Amino acid sequence: QLQFVESGGGSVQPGGSLRLSCAASGFTLAHYAIGWFRQAPGKGREGVLCISSSGGTTYYADSVKGRFTISRDSAKNTVYLQMNSLKPEDTAVYYCARAGACGGFGGYDYWGQGTQVTVSS
């Protein structure tokens, strides 16, 4: 069966860092594009960034450029989101999802359960 297991969420102060993990079972992550999305209270879900099957990065949100990095560890079948210099506006539930390519919502066919990230002083 297909499954994402997320970890690494939590509460941090502004300027702090977190690393989110999305471990897959039932399929090989390296064969797909993996995107990270987030949804803040009262707002719609927005794309953050995506890593393609070839390893390239696509940024959906300009606000995270220079602060967030996506990577893949094929041996562990896991994708990571390294978040540095966190800001209060980064507070949201973060989701990972699978697609054939780094495109729009319609291309993502499987989603993780989400993990809460809270940035406050």
Buried (B, 14 or more C-beta within 10 A) or exposed (E): EEEBEBEBBEEBEEEBEBBBBBBBEEBEBBEBBBBBBBBBEEEEBEBBBBBBBEEEBBBBBEBBEEBBBBEBEEEEBBBBBBBBEBBEEBBBBBBBBBBEEBBEEEBBEBBBEBBEBBBEE
